[in-house]
Amino acid sequence: MVIGFSIALIVFSLLLMLLVLMHKGKGGGLSDMFGGGMQSSVGGSSVAERNLDRITVIVGLLWAVAVVGLALVIKFQK
Amino acid sequence: MLTGFARAFKTPDLRKKLLFTLGILVLFRLGATIPVPGVDYTNVNQCIKEAGGNGGLFGMINMFSGGALLQLTIFALGIMPYITASIILQLLTVVIPRLEALKKEGQSGTAKITQYTRYLTLALAVLQGTGLVATAQSGTLFRTCQVGNQIVPDTSIFRTAVMVITMTSGTVMIMWLGELITDRGIGNGMSILMFTSIAAGFPGSLWGIKQAGKILDGWGEFSLVILVGLAMVCLVVFVEQAQRRVPVQYAKRMIGRRSYGGTSTYIPLKVNQAGVIPVIFASSLLYIPALVVQFSGNTTAGWAQWISTNLTKGDHPMYLTLYFLLIVFFAFFYVAISFNPEEVADNMKKYGGFIPGIRAGRPTAEYLGYVLNRITWPGSLYLGLIALVPTVAIALFNGSQNFPFGGTSILIIVGVGLETVKQIESQLQQRNYEGFLR
């Protein structure tokens, strides 16, 4: 049970990292973070980006479920 | 002020953005309370209670993660890896010609640098996650705690790997949340997340001061700290808004039948052009020697002893001087790389602008450089002094380390707050409403 959840967690984590890194980065780093003063004018996101968002949200939810599930399983095993 | 907020919520577009941002923040704080699987939550809580929320070496990073670091939650690393990655890339743009070329390229180049930052964040998250899990397992995270070495009961390699991977993906998740806020919410996501983490620590540490205080059942210290905090916020807002306006006159030009230009504007040179970045640079840099000692495991060697007596405690004169000097240096350094007088002068020349009384071209660049240099001196000294306030307060009032209105946190809170309010305001003004800054 623990092993199963652990493997699921690893898989979802790797997927999540991959998906997030596939996004186009927004925000221009440090100078933008603390008072760069520029208004970024970014247009609407593309269809591919929106689908990617959807998949990322689903994987993120599954990841959260796996985290909580694994924690509970470990706790009740003791 | 309040009606301004009401108006902000009445504008459908803005309301959507504000609610989206708030929703993300709720998710962020929620994740900061879920412990990583494999951590014994009761033991961790006991240790935190014993340590009194004072993480010593990890104090600053713990503050940046909103207390999530010591609790070993899935968002334990917070946005620190992203900040570190940004700092590293920012410094590297000065050194590596390829990155400099990318930066000059404009939008596409910046996008590429952002992408590098994201990859570097992932690498740093793996590193810091491994370090954190290792210190937690060996029991050095809480040195004084009885059950310090039972925080992570199972130390098998597989379990360790699962924990590190969970923390890493948590960090990546935070990065995505920040980008979502930047994209669809209001303000810059990363800085708002940092704002939230720091602000989340305030109530707890304020209550801690009340508990530890003696005057009037602790309420005396409580109100004193709040008053000092308010005064400091006022001071910081005052200096952050201060700017020197260098007048610029544009020549009138006739193109066809229309006339262009002929206007007089100004170049705003802020007193504190660099913002909080010098403080963050300096404290991250000063944190490195202590980290080296921590990971070398050799605490008895001469150099390690020297570092841990001189460079780890925030109230040692050596540390204070170095901190101050580094902040001043980085203030100048950052202004030098972010504002290029020659470029500005060139641009002005191109569009027919000049500063009254000064010739266009090289004299203008020299003048701008001169003004910038003189204005950065008070700015950098102010930054250094503000950052030293908590330490001085500790020395004077014999207060505890968790003085919540520490210089760094106040600078970040005020800076981010001002920036975000300005953005909301500009969104409001697009709809012809008067904003809430009058």
Boltz contact constraints between the chains, C-beta under 6 A:
constraints:
  - contact:
      token1: [A, 6]
      token2: [B, 162]
      max_distance: 6.0
  - contact:
      token1: [A, 10]
      token2: [B, 165]
      max_distance: 6.0
  - contact:
      token1: [A, 13]
      token2: [B, 165]
      max_distance: 6.0
  - contact:
      token1: [A, 13]
      token2: [B, 169]
      max_distance: 6.0
  - contact:
      token1: [A, 16]
      token2: [B, 169]
      max_distance: 6.0
  - contact:
      token1: [A, 17]
      token2: [B, 169]
      max_distance: 6.0
  - contact:
      token1: [A, 17]
      token2: [B, 172]
      max_distance: 6.0
  - contact:
      token1: [A, 20]
      token2: [B, 172]
      max_distance: 6.0
  - contact:
      token1: [A, 20]
      token2: [B, 176]
      max_distance: 6.0
  - contact:
      token1: [A, 25]
      token2: [B, 114]
      max_distance: 6.0
  - contact:
      token1: [A, 25]
      token2: [B, 115]
      max_distance: 6.0
  - contact:
      token1: [A, 25]
      token2: [B, 118]
      max_distance: 6.0
  - contact:
      token1: [A, 26]
      token2: [B, 179]
      max_distance: 6.0
  - contact:
      token1: [A, 26]
      token2: [B, 182]
      max_distance: 6.0
  - contact:
      token1: [A, 26]
      token2: [B, 183]
      max_distance: 6.0
  - contact:
      token1: [A, 27]
      token2: [B, 182]
      max_distance: 6.0
  - contact:
      token1: [A, 27]
      token2: [B, 188]
      max_distance: 6.0
  - contact:
      token1: [A, 28]
      token2: [B, 110]
      max_distance: 6.0
  - contact:
      token1: [A, 29]
      token2: [B, 86]
      max_distance: 6.0
  - contact:
      token1: [A, 29]
      token2: [B, 117]
      max_distance: 6.0
  - contact:
      token1: [A, 30]
      token2: [B, 86]
      max_distance: 6.0
  - contact:
      token1: [A, 30]
      token2: [B, 90]
      max_distance: 6.0
  - contact:
      token1: [A, 32]
      token2: [B, 188]
      max_distance: 6.0
  - contact:
      token1: [A, 33]
      token2: [B, 188]
      max_distance: 6.0
  - contact:
      token1: [A, 33]
      token2: [B, 190]
      max_distance: 6.0
  - contact:
      token1: [A, 33]
      token2: [B, 191]
      max_distance: 6.0
  - contact:
      token1: [A, 34]
      token2: [B, 275]
      max_distance: 6.0
  - contact:
      token1: [A, 34]
      token2: [B, 276]
      max_distance: 6.0
  - contact:
      token1: [A, 34]
      token2: [B, 277]
      max_distance: 6.0
  - contact:
      token1: [A, 34]
      token2: [B, 415]
      max_distance: 6.0
  - contact:
      token1: [A, 35]
      token2: [B, 275]
      max_distance: 6.0
  - contact:
      token1: [A, 35]
      token2: [B, 415]
      max_distance: 6.0
  - contact:
      token1: [A, 35]
      token2: [B, 419]
      max_distance: 6.0
  - contact:
      token1: [A, 67]
      token2: [B, 74]
      max_distance: 6.0
  - contact:
      token1: [A, 70]
      token2: [B, 37]
      max_distance: 6.0
  - contact:
      token1: [A, 71]
      token2: [B, 37]
      max_distance: 6.0
  - contact:
      token1: [A, 74]
      token2: [B, 37]
      max_distance: 6.0
